[in-house]
Amino acid sequence: MTAAQLPPVAPEVTATLVEDLSPRLRKRLDAAVTKLGARPTHRDGDTVTIAVDDETELRLHAPGGVVATADAISCGCLLAPACVHRAAAACAAPTADPSPEPADRSDRSDRPDRSDRPERPDRPDRSDRSDRSDRTVHGLAPTTDPAPTFTPTPTLTPDPAALPEVASPAQRAAAEALWSAGAAVLEAGVDGAGAVTQAVLLRAAHTARLRQLPRAAGAALSVVTLLRAARAGDPSYRTADLVTALAELLGTAHRVGTASGAELAAVKGRARRPYSPDGSLRLYGLFTEPVVTDSGHGGARTWVAGSDGRLCTVGDVAPGGVGRALGVADRAVRLGDSALTHRELGRAGLAVSGATVSPDGRLGAGKGVKAVSAGGAAWTDPPLAALWETPPSEQAARALRSTSRYADPEGGGSDLLFLDVEILGAVRESGGTCLLALCEGGTAVRLTVADDDPGLAHRDNLTLLAAAPGTRLRIIGRMVPALHPRLALLACSHPTGQGTIDLGFDRLRRADLPDPAAPVHLAPPQPESSGAHSPLYLLERRVEQTVPAGRAALGMVGDVTAETRRIRRAGLPTAAGLLAALCASAARRERDLFGRLLPADTDGFATYWLSAARYSAAVAESLCAAAWNPTPDR
């Protein structure tokens, strides 16, 4: 049995089932999840049955595709419903992406807290009825004339509607629960963050969603998904992804209590990113790329541009892998009545009425959308030619804002760059060979394959292009954040100047190159940017080291003076201070008067870790942006 064979389970259902277990059964939960994963399953309509043993069956009922209540998971063993099997099944299944729920109107604690609202001073204090003429000034004799009275000037009370919105007490409490759950994951690491720790995160995520904090709730669900992938040995798991998700969770939870106004709205996020009406659009095809994910999904995505240069996409991705990606490219796009295939649309155009567009540029395919085929435009003709007129450094800055690890989910933007380059040749790297090209301003850019799957044409096309140094091409690539300019090559103009090449689908031939007999040319070494050898990785690796094994593993690193000294010499004193503070916090354990170890300061360590993670990401992005800015010595 794999997680993909089970229906998704709502986060609150998993949390409830785990919370209902006795302490003894909680200790057995992780082993039960592993054991259940080896048992056969059977699907019958909305019900999935797991054979716990030869005589016992476990059923998950998922009307609508999601297990929405605890009662929908039933077990036939003698201990049911208090058995460990129900909770184990919920923990083994994927976590459902919760749909937004209306605010609980019976809970008025979500209203802004007005307890600190200033009292109205426009009424005099009537508690003191004494004659003011009887009052004397200290040290002076009373006079026959009454002392002058002073009427306090009333101060204006701010209009509550004009005050910036702040988080309610209930929202702050939900954020604190998320922070504590995230700090517990850092304390335990992947190895120790089992089903019980994950259930705490799921409960905190559910509460945050009810308190209208969808961004933080989504971050918590991402952490749970990645923890399960790491513990299951999923080949698609990357430690860096979990680092980003944990930092997003902790950072968002922390900001809930301090943000206000527009910043709070961004921190809270939106539960759903709906498609919004966009009227009539005239679209021009750019290229089509294959989409193949580690989870086994495959398909195609076609990029188009509007008359104003805005980028949109039309996609078709579903389970099927690279085989489906190759087949979908020649199927009609799912948009109105258009008969164009994805590959045809990448070189043609569309006239769309009643268009709907998501914040990230995806075109909706609702019933009200009408689309008919129209003429396209060459990359050298308006309106597409304008995409290549923006300087590379400005394009890189825009793409970095889009690809930032902690970018605002509502920020939008694209990670594509449009460059005119001259091929220099191939460059050997530790991970293989990439293509070196020279773009505007003399900036050397490394072009890598977007996908190394042998079923796609990326690698073969890049190898052929490396054999044509001096060839000038107009290219489209996806930003790859690095300490040097780097793109994943997606499409390019044909070397002969006739048309364009979708490098994932179309295959170049040697006859297409200016000199078919030329061997692969190795480009000469290029001067690297000042950040290419930055010792920032010394801080980044300690941040990542925490995630798999927890705080205790980092606490055993020992003296990091040599590392901090090297970082300071590179002009990064803040990074050196963060590294020293992080390792010291990991190793610090206080003792009571009897010499017994006190509980570790998980909140303090989480704060240091979050600071180091966010700082290293910000510096890395700054170094990447600087690498794209041409300098006289490059």
ChimeraX attribute file (.defattr): number of C-alpha atoms within 10 A of each C-alpha:
attribute: neighborCount
match mode: 1-to-1
recipient: residues
	/A:1	15
	/A:2	15
	/A:3	17
	/A:4	11
	/A:5	14
	/A:6	25
	/A:7	24
	/A:8	21
	/A:9	29
	/A:10	23
	/A:11	28
	/A:12	23
	/A:13	25
	/A:14	30
	/A:15	26
	/A:16	18
	/A:17	25
	/A:18	26
	/A:19	16
	/A:20	15
	/A:21	19
	/A:22	12
	/A:23	11
	/A:24	9
	/A:25	17
	/A:26	19
	/A:27	14
	/A:28	13
	/A:29	22
	/A:30	19
	/A:31	14
	/A:32	20
	/A:33	22
	/A:34	14
	/A:35	14
	/A:36	22
	/A:37	20
	/A:38	13
	/A:39	13
	/A:40	14
	/A:41	19
	/A:42	14
	/A:43	15
	/A:44	8
	/A:45	10
	/A:46	14
	/A:47	19
	/A:48	18
	/A:49	19
	/A:50	23
	/A:51	17
	/A:52	20
	/A:53	12
	/A:54	6
	/A:55	8
	/A:56	12
	/A:57	16
	/A:58	20
	/A:59	20
	/A:60	27
	/A:61	24
	/A:62	20
	/A:63	13
	/A:64	9
	/A:65	15
	/A:66	21
	/A:67	27
	/A:68	21
	/A:69	17
	/A:70	21
	/A:71	13
	/A:72	17
	/A:73	25
	/A:74	19
	/A:75	23
	/A:76	15
	/A:77	17
	/A:78	9
	/A:79	10
	/A:80	12
	/A:81	19
	/A:82	16
	/A:83	19
	/A:84	25
	/A:85	27
	/A:86	26
	/A:87	30
	/A:88	25
	/A:89	27
	/A:90	28
	/A:91	28
	/A:92	25
	/A:93	23
	/A:94	22
	/A:95	24
	/A:96	17
	/A:97	14
	/A:98	20
	/A:99	11
	/A:100	13
	/A:101	11
	/A:102	10
	/A:103	13
	/A:104	12
	/A:105	9
	/A:106	7
	/A:107	10
	/A:108	11
	/A:109	14
	/A:110	19
	/A:111	14
	/A:112	15
	/A:113	14
	/A:114	9
	/A:115	6
	/A:116	6
	/A:117	10
	/A:118	10
	/A:119	7
	/A:120	11
	/A:121	13
	/A:122	12
	/A:123	8
	/A:124	11
	/A:125	8
	/A:126	7
	/A:127	6
	/A:128	8
	/A:129	7
	/A:130	9
	/A:131	8
	/A:132	12
	/A:133	14
	/A:134	11
	/A:135	12
	/A:136	13
	/A:137	8
	/A:138	7
	/A:139	6
	/A:140	7
	/A:141	8
	/A:142	14
	/A:143	11
	/A:144	8
	/A:145	7
	/A:146	13
	/A:147	14
	/A:148	8
	/A:149	8
	/A:150	6
	/A:151	7
	/A:152	10
	/A:153	8
	/A:154	11
	/A:155	9
	/A:156	10
	/A:157	12
	/A:158	10
	/A:159	7
	/A:160	11
	/A:161	7
	/A:162	7
	/A:163	10
	/A:164	12
	/A:165	17
	/A:166	21
	/A:167	25
	/A:168	19
	/A:169	16
	/A:170	21
	/A:171	26
	/A:172	22
	/A:173	19
	/A:174	27
	/A:175	29
	/A:176	19
	/A:177	20
	/A:178	29
	/A:179	26
	/A:180	20
	/A:181	24
	/A:182	27
	/A:183	25
	/A:184	22
	/A:185	30
	/A:186	26
	/A:187	25
	/A:188	21
	/A:189	21
	/A:190	22
	/A:191	14
	/A:192	17
	/A:193	23
	/A:194	22
	/A:195	27
	/A:196	21
	/A:197	18
	/A:198	27
	/A:199	25
	/A:200	24
	/A:201	27
	/A:202	27
	/A:203	24
	/A:204	29
	/A:205	29
	/A:206	24
	/A:207	22
	/A:208	28
	/A:209	25
	/A:210	20
	/A:211	27
	/A:212	23
	/A:213	28
	/A:214	24
	/A:215	23
	/A:216	29
	/A:217	31
	/A:218	22
	/A:219	22
	/A:220	30
	/A:221	24
	/A:222	21
	/A:223	25
	/A:224	28
	/A:225	16
	/A:226	23
	/A:227	25
	/A:228	23
	/A:229	18
	/A:230	19
	/A:231	15
	/A:232	15
	/A:233	10
	/A:234	13
	/A:235	10
	/A:236	11
	/A:237	18
	/A:238	12
	/A:239	16
	/A:240	14
	/A:241	15
	/A:242	23
	/A:243	23
	/A:244	20
	/A:245	23
	/A:246	27
	/A:247	24
	/A:248	25
	/A:249	27
	/A:250	25
	/A:251	19
	/A:252	26
	/A:253	31
	/A:254	19
	/A:255	17
	/A:256	26
	/A:257	18
	/A:258	12
	/A:259	19
	/A:260	17
	/A:261	12
	/A:262	12
	/A:263	16
	/A:264	20
	/A:265	16
	/A:266	18
	/A:267	22
	/A:268	25
	/A:269	21
	/A:270	16
	/A:271	17
	/A:272	10
	/A:273	12
	/A:274	12
	/A:275	18
	/A:276	13
	/A:277	14
	/A:278	14
	/A:279	12
	/A:280	15
	/A:281	18
	/A:282	18
	/A:283	28
	/A:284	30
	/A:285	28
	/A:286	26
	/A:287	24
	/A:288	28
	/A:289	23
	/A:290	28
	/A:291	22
	/A:292	24
	/A:293	17
	/A:294	11
	/A:295	13
	/A:296	12
	/A:297	17
	/A:298	23
	/A:299	24
	/A:300	28
	/A:301	23
	/A:302	24
	/A:303	23
	/A:304	28
	/A:305	20
	/A:306	17
	/A:307	13
	/A:308	13
	/A:309	16
	/A:310	14
	/A:311	21
	/A:312	22
	/A:313	19
	/A:314	20
	/A:315	24
	/A:316	20
	/A:317	18
	/A:318	17
	/A:319	14
	/A:320	16
	/A:321	18
	/A:322	22
	/A:323	14
	/A:324	21
	/A:325	27
	/A:326	20
	/A:327	13
	/A:328	23
	/A:329	24
	/A:330	14
	/A:331	16
	/A:332	17
	/A:333	24
	/A:334	19
	/A:335	22
	/A:336	19
	/A:337	14
	/A:338	18
	/A:339	16
	/A:340	21
	/A:341	17
	/A:342	27
	/A:343	25
	/A:344	20
	/A:345	29
	/A:346	23
	/A:347	24
	/A:348	22
	/A:349	23
	/A:350	23
	/A:351	17
	/A:352	23
	/A:353	18
	/A:354	18
	/A:355	23
	/A:356	22
	/A:357	18
	/A:358	17
	/A:359	16
	/A:360	17
	/A:361	19
	/A:362	17
	/A:363	22
	/A:364	23
	/A:365	19
	/A:366	14
	/A:367	9
	/A:368	12
	/A:369	19
	/A:370	18
	/A:371	22
	/A:372	15
	/A:373	16
	/A:374	16
	/A:375	14
	/A:376	21
	/A:377	17
	/A:378	18
	/A:379	22
	/A:380	13
	/A:381	10
	/A:382	14
	/A:383	17
	/A:384	23
	/A:385	14
	/A:386	14
	/A:387	20
	/A:388	18
	/A:389	12
	/A:390	12
	/A:391	17
	/A:392	22
	/A:393	20
	/A:394	14
	/A:395	22
	/A:396	27
	/A:397	19
	/A:398	18
	/A:399	21
	/A:400	23
	/A:401	18
	/A:402	20
	/A:403	20
	/A:404	14
	/A:405	18
	/A:406	17
	/A:407	13
	/A:408	14
	/A:409	15
	/A:410	12
	/A:411	12
	/A:412	15
	/A:413	17
	/A:414	20
	/A:415	20
	/A:416	23
	/A:417	24
	/A:418	22
	/A:419	22
	/A:420	18
	/A:421	21
	/A:422	20
	/A:423	24
	/A:424	24
	/A:425	22
	/A:426	25
	/A:427	20
	/A:428	12
	/A:429	8
	/A:430	5
	/A:431	6
	/A:432	8
	/A:433	19
	/A:434	22
	/A:435	27
	/A:436	27
	/A:437	26
	/A:438	18
	/A:439	19
	/A:440	14
	/A:441	15
	/A:442	14
	/A:443	24
	/A:444	25
	/A:445	23
	/A:446	20
	/A:447	25
	/A:448	23
	/A:449	23
	/A:450	22
	/A:451	19
	/A:452	13
	/A:453	13
	/A:454	10
	/A:455	14
	/A:456	22
	/A:457	21
	/A:458	26
	/A:459	21
	/A:460	17
	/A:461	21
	/A:462	20
	/A:463	19
	/A:464	19
	/A:465	23
	/A:466	26
	/A:467	25
	/A:468	25
	/A:469	23
	/A:470	15
	/A:471	19
	/A:472	20
	/A:473	20
	/A:474	20
	/A:475	20
	/A:476	23
	/A:477	21
	/A:478	22
	/A:479	23
	/A:480	22
	/A:481	19
	/A:482	16
	/A:483	22
	/A:484	23
	/A:485	24
	/A:486	24
	/A:487	23
	/A:488	20
	/A:489	25
	/A:490	25
	/A:491	24
	/A:492	21
	/A:493	21
	/A:494	18
	/A:495	19
	/A:496	14
	/A:497	10
	/A:498	9
	/A:499	12
	/A:500	22
	/A:501	22
	/A:502	26
	/A:503	26
	/A:504	27
	/A:505	22
	/A:506	15
	/A:507	15
	/A:508	21
	/A:509	12
	/A:510	15
	/A:511	10
	/A:512	13
	/A:513	18
	/A:514	15
	/A:515	13
	/A:516	13
	/A:517	11
	/A:518	14
	/A:519	12
	/A:520	15
	/A:521	18
	/A:522	17
	/A:523	17
	/A:524	11
	/A:525	8
	/A:526	12
	/A:527	11
	/A:528	16
	/A:529	22
	/A:530	12
	/A:531	19
	/A:532	14
	/A:533	12
	/A:534	17
	/A:535	20
	/A:536	19
	/A:537	13
	/A:538	18
	/A:539	23
	/A:540	19
	/A:541	11
	/A:542	18
	/A:543	24
	/A:544	20
	/A:545	17
	/A:546	23
	/A:547	24
	/A:548	22
	/A:549	19
	/A:550	22
	/A:551	28
	/A:552	17
	/A:553	18
	/A:554	21
	/A:555	18
	/A:556	11
	/A:557	13
	/A:558	10
	/A:559	12
	/A:560	14
	/A:561	12
	/A:562	8
	/A:563	15
	/A:564	23
	/A:565	13
	/A:566	17
	/A:567	23
	/A:568	15
	/A:569	11
	/A:570	15
	/A:571	12
	/A:572	17
	/A:573	15
	/A:574	15
	/A:575	23
	/A:576	26
	/A:577	14
	/A:578	20
	/A:579	26
	/A:580	18
	/A:581	16
	/A:582	26
	/A:583	24
	/A:584	19
	/A:585	22
	/A:586	26
	/A:587	19
	/A:588	12
	/A:589	14
	/A:590	12
	/A:591	11
	/A:592	8
	/A:593	6
	/A:594	6
	/A:595	8
	/A:596	10
	/A:597	11
	/A:598	10
	/A:599	9
	/A:600	18
	/A:601	15
	/A:602	19
	/A:603	16
	/A:604	14
	/A:605	23
	/A:606	26
	/A:607	18
	/A:608	20
	/A:609	28
	/A:610	23
	/A:611	18
	/A:612	25
	/A:613	22
	/A:614	18
	/A:615	17
	/A:616	21
	/A:617	17
	/A:618	15
	/A:619	15
	/A:620	20
	/A:621	21
	/A:622	15
	/A:623	20
	/A:624	24
	/A:625	23
	/A:626	20
	/A:627	26
	/A:628	24
	/A:629	19
	/A:630	16
	/A:631	12
	/A:632	6
	/A:633	7
	/A:634	14
